[in-house]
Amino acid sequence: MKSTPAFLTPFKADIETIENALRRNLKAHLDIVEDVAGHILFSGGKRIRPLLMTLSAKTCGHQTDEAAKFSTIFEYMHVASLLHDDLVDDASLRRGNPVAHKIWGNEIAVLVGDFLLARVLSLCADTRRMEIIRVLSEITEEMSQGEIHQLIRKGKIDIAEEEYMEVIRRKTAVLIEGACRVGAIFGDGTEKQISALSSYGLNLGVAFQIADDILDYASATDTLGKEVGADLREGKITLPLIHALGRSDPLDKKTMVNIIRNPTFSGEDFRVLKDILKKYDGLDYARERALYYAGCAKKALDIFPATPAVQCLIELSEYAVKRKL
């Protein structure tokens, strides 16, 4: 794994429990399944989603390591979505490595993603808690619809900010919201606590995705772990672009549209586009919105007393929008 942020150090034991459970629960009949899944699963993720479930359970008073063991559900769901998304987007890099379908082929990548989703169902059943199973079912439906929505709007420059927000809520934020909700349920939280942690997770997920969209324009490939400008080449119209397109003069808008509609745009084209984004405050506006949602996430935690778990959740919301922005 990559270096762990310092504020996660008090929860090193939980992270180790998550790592061990990820390897133990992954056991499959065929080695290739473990090879393909492990290609992403053990390539540097910080385990934010399973850790959110664990911290949410602790925030509601859960004391054992059972939440950490079951929290692998959310890492498997996340990795399954990455395997499928990389194929749909015809991506080339993920976490700095060649994507799975470029190594093993499309069919294997899709089927291993399906295997991980099946393993999620099995782990959900092991909790023997119908409410958790229901939450995971809803998440799967929402994420699928979010990806389909994004796909059918690929390259469309008329997407409004409201529609963009609905897409990222479904494709990204609901999984993070779900990790927090399931953690609260697992920790036998009250309805008020479950609602507060769900709100925290939803707002954190929105902030996290907007920050990711900014990084597509503001980072180097070795920092980002995928090709810079990859989202744009894949036809994803994100918040910095939406804001600038809505405010640009006709000449600048025409320049932007020409670049957006050319997936083989050059490095110079990308520089020109970034200059236009800067001119119309596209990146600054997106940063402001990411910070707003991170603030909403922190505000949702006000009902809880100060504990190490709550402090970590607060710092995670800050980390989500400040990583290399």
N, C-alpha and C positions, 0 to 999 in steps of 0.2 A: 504493500500500500504506500501511497504518497505520505509525506509528513503530515502528522495530525496536528490541527490547531491546538494551541496551548490550553485553551479553555475546556477542551475535552479530556485533558489529562486525569481529572478526578474520576472519570468514568472509563478508565482504561480497562478495568476488569469486565465491564459490560461489553465493550468493544471486542475483547478477546472471546467472550462467550458467544457473541454474534458470529465472529469469524469461525469458531469451532463448529457452531451449529450450521453455518452455511455449507461447510465441507461435509459434515456428517449427513445432513438432509439431502445433499445432492446425489448421493450414491444411486447409480443407474445400472441397468443391465448391460449396457454397451458403453465401452470406454469413450467412444466418439462423442457421446452426449455430454460427458463430464469435460472433455477437451473443449468442445465448442462453448458450452456455458461458462466454463472456467476462463476462457479467453477474455471475456468481459468481466466476469464476476470477480476475478482476482487480479485485475489489471490496474488497481489504484483507486477504486471508489472509497469515499470516506464513510460510507454506511450511514448517511444522514437519515434516510427513511426508517430503517430499523431502530436507529438510536432515538429518533423522535417517538416511536412507539414505547420504547423502554423508559425514556424520560417522562413521558406522559403518564405511564403507569406509576412511576415513582412519585410524581407530583400528586397523585391521588392516594398515596399511601402504600403502594405495593412494595413489598420488601424482598421477595425472592428473585431468583434469576430466570423464572419461567417466562416472564415477558420478553426478555432478551432472546430466549430460545425460539419463541414463536414469532418474534419480529422479523425473522428471515423471510417470512411471507412477503414483506414489502420490498426486500431487495430482489427476490426472485421475480416479482411482478415488474419491477423497474427494468431488470435485465431482459426479460421477455419482450418488453415494449421496445427496448433499444435494438434488439435483434431484428424485430419486425420493421421498426422505423428506418433503420439503416438500409434495409433492402428496398423499402418503398421509395426512399429518397435517393437511392443509388449512391450512398455516401462512400467515401474511401478511407477515412480515418475515424477511429473512436478511441479516446484516451491515449492518443499518440500512436496507436497500433493500427495495422490494416483491419478493416471490419471483417466480421466472421464470414459473410457470404462471399467475400473475395477470396477467401482461403478454402472454405469447404463447399461452396456452392449455395445457390438460393434455396434449394429444397431442404438441405440439411439445416440451414439457419432458421427457416420457418418452423420446421418440425421440432427443433430443440427449444425454440420459443414456446411452442405448444406444450412441450414436456414440462417446462418450468411453470406454466399456468396450471397444468394438471397437478404438479407438486404443491402448488399454492392451495388448490382445492383439498388435497389430502391433509395438509397441515391445518387448514381451517376446520376440517371435520374433527381433527384431533383435539381442538379446543373444546368441543362439545357445547359450544355456546352459539345458539341460533342467531343472536344479534350480530355477532362478529361475522358469521357466514353471510348474513344479509348485507352488511356493509361492504364486504369484499365483492359480492355479486354486483352491487350498485356501482362500485368503482370500476369494475371491468367493463360494464356497459358504457359508463360515461367516458372512459378513456378511448374506447373504440370509436364512439361517436365523435369525440374531439379530433381524432386522427382523420376520420373520414371527412369531417367538416373542413379541416385544414387542406386535405388533398383536393377537394372539389373547388376550393378557392385559390389553388396554387397559381401564382403569377397574376392574380387579379388585383389591379391597383385601386379598385373602388371600395376596398374593404374599409369599413369604419372602425374607429377605436372600440366601440361597443361590441362589434362582432369579434374583433381580435381578442378582447377580454374574455368573451364566452369560449372561444377556442382554447385559450391557455388555461382557463379554469378547468375545462374538461380534460385536456391532454396532459396537464402537469399538476395543477393545484389539487385536484381531487385525491390523488394518491398520497400527497403529503398531508392533506386534511384527514384522510382515512387512517393514516398511521397514528396520528394524534388521537383521533376518535376511538380507534380500537384499543390504543394504550389506556385511555381513560376508562373504557368499558372493562378491560382486563383488570384494571386496578380498582374495580368496583366504585368508580366515582359517582357522585350525585349527578342528576340531570343538569344542574347548573355547571358543574365541573366539566362534564362531557361537552356541553355546548360551548363553554369558554375555550377548551382545548381544540375543539373542531374549528372554531373561529380563528384561533391562533394559526392552526395548520393551513387553512384556506388562504389567509392573507399572506402567510409565509410563502406558500407555493406560488402565488401570483407574483410576489416580489422576486422570488428566485428565478422565475421564467423571464420576467422583464430584464433582470440583470444578465441572464444568459444571452438575451437578444442584443443587449448592448455590447457584450464581449465579442460578438461576431464582427463588430466593427472596431473594437478597441484593443484587441490582444494579438499576440504573435501565435503562430501555429503551435510552437512548443509549449506555450502556456495554456492555450485553449484546448489542445488535445485533438483538434480536428482542423481541417483546412480553414483559414481565415476567409470569411465571405461565403462559407459553405451554405448557410441558411439562404442567402440571396440567390446563389446558384441553383438551389433547390426550389426556388420560386416562393419562398416564405416571405410574406410582406409583414414585417414586425413593427413594433411601436415607433422606433425612431423614423422609419420610412413613412409610416402613416401620418405622423405629425408634420414632417417636412413636405410631403406631397400636398397636404391640405393648406399649406401656407406659401408655397413657392409661386414665383411669377411664371408665366407661360413658358418662357425659354428654359428656365431651370427645371421646370416640371417635365418638359419634353426631353431634356438631357437625362434626367433620372429614369424616365420611362424607357428610353432607349437602352440604358444600361441594364435595368431590371429585366427587360425582355430578351437580353442576350446572355445566355448562361455561360458563354465562353468569353465573357468580358475580361479585359486585360488588367494588369496591376495598376496601370495608369487610370483606366476607367474607374477602378475601385477608389483610387485616391480622389478623383474628381467627385465621385458620389459622396465620399466622406466630407469633402469640403462643403458640398451643398447641404449636407445634414447639419454641419456645424453652423452654416450661415443661417439656417432656419431653426436652430436650437433643438434639432431632433434628438440628439443624444442627451442633452441636458434635460429636456422634458421627460425623457424616459427614465433618467436617473431620479428625477423628482418623484415620479409615480412609483418607482421601486421603493424609494425611501418612505413614501406615504404608506404603502401597504406593509412595509416592515414595521412602521410605527403602529399601525392598526393591530398587527400581530402581538407586539409587546403590550399594547393596551389591554388586550384580551386576557392577559395573565394577571391583571390587577387584583382579581378576586382571591389569588393564592398567597399564602404567607411566603416570606423569603426563605427559600431552601436552595441547596446546591443544584438540584434538578431544575428548578424554576430559573435560577441565574443562568444555567447553561442554555435553556430555551431562549432566554433574552439575548444572550451572546450569539446564538445561532441565527437569530433574526438579523442581527447586525452583520454577521459574517456573510450572510446570503447576498447582501447588496454591496459589500465592500471588497469582494475578492477581485483584485486586479482591475477595478473600474477606473 
